[in-house]
């Protein structure tokens, strides 16, 4: 069984920040950002999900990943009507 590592969670948090309504809107992680954010951005770039090592735009694969990450966040953050 696979579990979400802290690195994967950090990467999903970054993907959740992207505005999927505007693919021309990117992110920039500055040198004073947390080590956690800097590491996540570097790993996303190395995986081919973003265009620049310090942020930039989502690639095609990155758009897919961000859509899934944001959908998962929405699903898990929403209270289910089944439990009322």
C-alpha positions in Angstrom: 0.0 0.0 0.0 1.2 3.5 -0.8 0.9 6.4 1.6 1.2 10.1 1.0 4.7 11.1 2.1 5.3 14.6 3.5 7.1 15.4 0.2 4.0 14.4 -1.9 1.7 16.4 0.4 4.0 19.5 0.0 3.9 19.0 -3.8 0.1 18.7 -3.8 -0.1 21.9 -1.7 1.8 23.8 -4.4 -0.3 22.3 -7.1 -3.4 23.4 -5.2 -2.2 27.0 -5.4 -2.3 27.2 -9.2 -5.3 28.9 -10.8 -6.7 26.4 -13.3 -9.0 29.0 -14.8 -6.0 30.9 -16.2 -3.1 28.8 -17.5 -1.1 32.0 -18.2 -1.0 32.6 -14.4 2.1 31.0 -12.9 3.8 30.9 -9.5 7.1 32.2 -8.3 8.8 30.8 -5.2 11.3 33.3 -3.8 14.5 32.5 -1.9 12.8 33.5 1.3 10.0 30.9 0.9 10.0 28.0 3.3 12.4 25.1 2.6 9.3 22.9 2.3 7.9 25.1 -0.6 11.3 25.4 -2.3 11.8 21.6 -2.2 8.3 21.0 -3.5 8.8 23.4 -6.4 12.2 21.8 -7.3 10.7 18.3 -7.3 7.7 19.4 -9.4 10.1 20.9 -12.0 12.2 17.7 -12.0 9.0 15.7 -12.6 8.1 17.9 -15.6 5.0 19.4 -14.0 6.1 23.0 -14.0 8.1 25.1 -16.5 10.8 26.6 -14.3 12.9 25.4 -11.3 11.5 28.3 -9.2 7.9 27.9 -10.3 6.6 29.2 -13.5 3.6 27.7 -15.4 2.1 24.3 -15.3 3.0 22.0 -18.1 0.4 19.8 -19.8 1.2 17.0 -17.3 1.2 19.6 -14.5 -2.3 20.8 -15.5 -3.6 17.2 -15.2 -1.8 16.8 -11.8 -3.2 20.1 -10.5 -6.7 19.2 -11.6 -6.5 15.9 -9.8 -4.9 17.4 -6.7 -7.5 20.2 -6.5 -10.3 17.7 -7.1 -9.1 15.5 -4.3 -8.8 18.4 -2.0 -12.4 19.4 -2.8 -13.7 15.9 -2.3 -11.9 15.4 1.0 -12.8 18.9 2.3 -16.5 18.5 1.6 -18.8 17.0 4.2 -20.7 14.1 2.7 -24.5 14.2 2.7 -24.3 10.5 3.4 -23.3 11.1 6.9 -26.1 13.5 7.9 
